[in-house]
Structures are given as structure tokens and as C-alpha cells.
Amino acid sequence: MRNGLKVGRVFGIEIDIDWSWLFIFFLITWDLGTSLTQFHPEWSGSLAWVTAIAAALLYFGSLLLHELAHSVVAISQGIPVRNITLFMFGGVSNIQREPTSPRSEFLIAIAGPLMSLFLGIVMTLLAGVSASPMDTMTGAAGIIASLNPLSLMLLWLGASNILLALFNVIPGFPLDGGRVLRSILWGITGSLRKATRWASGVGQVIAWLFIAAGIMMAFGTYIPFFGTGLINGLWLAFIGWFLNSAAQQSYQQVVVQDLLHGVTVSRLMRANPPTVPSTMPVSVLVRDYVMQSDDYAFPVVDDGRLRGIVTLADLRSVPRLFWDRKTVGDIMTPAEKLVVAMPEDNADEAWNRLMNRDVQQLPVVRGGQFAGLFRRRDITKWLHLQSDMHSTAA
């Protein structure tokens, strides 16, 4: 489940805002507002802060366009995109599966930085057009002090988007530059898994460099491009930690996809899990099923057809007082709200559905009839076994 706010859809892609976005939005607005009041003491307080808020909102609008560029290209390559989420580190496109070729990977990865670079150049040019004639000999501080609110906002947005483009082409997987690197390595080696391992290794090295540079900045060392200071240093170190974790997770995901590729759901599903009828009282479900097994979810099946699924979370939503009065059908998640798999589906695609929905199991159906459960813990056990076998063979 995602934690955040759904704000709408663009090109059929759901746009979400994670709550951590509010934190970084506040920091950007505060930094801009205090800087504007310093460079423009003649401005009213409300003008400075309104300009800061507008600039912060437009900056996140630019991030959204950056992610939309990734997503639109992914869709054009036949890869579905579930949603885009803006959060404290920027934005992320939830692309449902890995690209099918190095070319697709390259096009999807480079689209975001190119969009940011385009926006940066356009906004910088617009800032120059909207500015009044000025004395170029006054220096940077004098130029900034002479700009009107619109020109200053556009100049800041232009510089921010150009910096965003440059930062994203750093070859630190899973940054865009790291994905470009992976596409090149993939084209050379012909192996997505090997390319991901190498790109992840480069990404982790860069992440640790960020962490080391951030610590040095926190203790007063000036790092070109990043500056110095405790707050800047801690922020850079935090970004490095995030990149290191993301690089490791990205490689693990590709390994999982590789191990599951070519395996059908029918091979890995639990074929005969305990099922319950929709008319069963909740008290009987608890007594005869929940307390007698280690299962967390029970398919609800009537006459062989899947009606829904009931989980421990569903049980917790019902006060104990009503267990004798409520039936399983009253509290279950109905079948039409479930994501299901079919026995002949590829296990890697079913795994993607399971992970994207953040659930523990997928019901498996065949011709409308319930066939089994594709469970996360069964797949995890199988993956551990396969990994051990691969390690032994190596």
C-alpha cells in the first residue's frame, strides 16, 4: 500500500504525493523565502514568500515533467507505468517491469534529464527576456538584486532544472545516468543481470563517495559543486545512503526476475490451500482456521468459484463482539477488487503484480474456478533454494 495523497492522473498515469514531499517543500520554500528577503529588502514580506512558494511549486512541477518524460517513453516502448510519486528525494516513476532491450532502457533513462535540460534552458531564456536592462558590471549579487520577482523565479527554476539534469546523469545506478550506463553495458554483454551488477557496483561506489563527501562537508570542508556546511553535508550523506540502498535493491530485483523468468505460476503456487465459504461465521473462521494454521489469508470459495479473500487484517477490523453475527462474506475483500494470476502466467510477471500491490498472495484462477495461491513466502523459499543451487554450481 502507498502512503500519500493521490492528486490526479496525467496520460492515464496516477500522480501521488508522498508525505515526505511536504518536508522538502517546506525546506525549499524556507530557504528561498529567507534568501529573497535578504537580496530584496525593499520587497514586502508577502511578496517574497509568495514568490518562494510559487517557485517551489513550479520546481516540483518540473520534477513531475521529468518523471512524465520517463513514463511516456516507457509506455511508447510497451512498458506499463502504474503511477508517479513525488517524495523528498524528487520523484519516481513506478515502471511495472524492466525494459526489454538496451535501446528501450537508454531511451527511457535519457528522457528525464533531457526534459530537465530543456526546461532549464527555456526558463533561463525567459528570465532574460522578462528582466529589465541591467548593468552587467554589477556582479552576480547586483544582478540578482535588480531582478523583478518573475525574472528571479524563472532564473532560479532554470538553474535548478539544469543542475537536476546534470545530477541525474551521474552514472550512479539507479539514477538516470546509471541506467544509461546499464543500457550500454547491457548492449555490450548481452546480459541484463550482468549489466545491472556492474552498474549497481558503480552506483554503490558513487553513493559511498557522496557519503564521504557529505561527512567532510559537515566538518567544514568545501566540496566543489556541493559547497560546505552541516546541513548540506548531512543531506548529501543521506542521498548517498539512499542511493546505496536503492542500487542494492535494484540488483536484487533483477536477480529475482532472472530466476523466475520462464517459470509458470502453476509450478510455484500452492495448489490446495485451505478455503472457506462466504457463509461461514467469523467466529468459526477464527476457531477452526486461523488458530489451527499459520496461514494469513484464506480464499473465499463457493461452488469452486473465487468469491474473495479474507485476511487477518480483515479480522482485526471486526470487534470480537460481532464475530458470531458477521460472516466471512461480510468482511472479505471481494474478488472484483483482487489482482489475480492464471496458472499459465509467467511467475516473474505475477511476482511484479504481487510486489506492486504490496500483498502477501495472489489468488490463481482457471476459467473462473479457484486453482490455488501464489504466495510471497513460497516464492521467497524457492528463490533461496535457487540462489543456493546457483552458488553451489558456481
Secondary structure, DSSP 8 states (H G I E B T S, - for coil): ---EEEEEEETTEEEEEETHHHHHHHHHHHHHHHHHHHH-TTS-HHHHHHHHHHHHHHHHHHHHHHHHHHHHHHHHTT--EEEEEEETTEEEEEESS--SSHHHHHHHHHHHHHHHHHHHHHHHHHHHHHS----GGGHHHHHHHH--HHHHHHHHHHHHHHHHHHHHTSS-TTSHHHHHHHHHHHHHHS-HHHHHHHHHHHHHHHHHHHHHHHHHHHTT--BTTTB-SHHHHHHHHHHHHHHHHHHHHHHHHHHHHHHHTT-BHHHHSBSS---B-TTSBHHHHIIIIITTS--SEEEEEETTEEEEEEEHHHHHTS-GGGTTT-BHHHHSEEGGGS--B-TTSBHHHHHHHHHHHT-SEEEEEETTEEEEEEEHHHHHHHHHHHHHHHHHH-
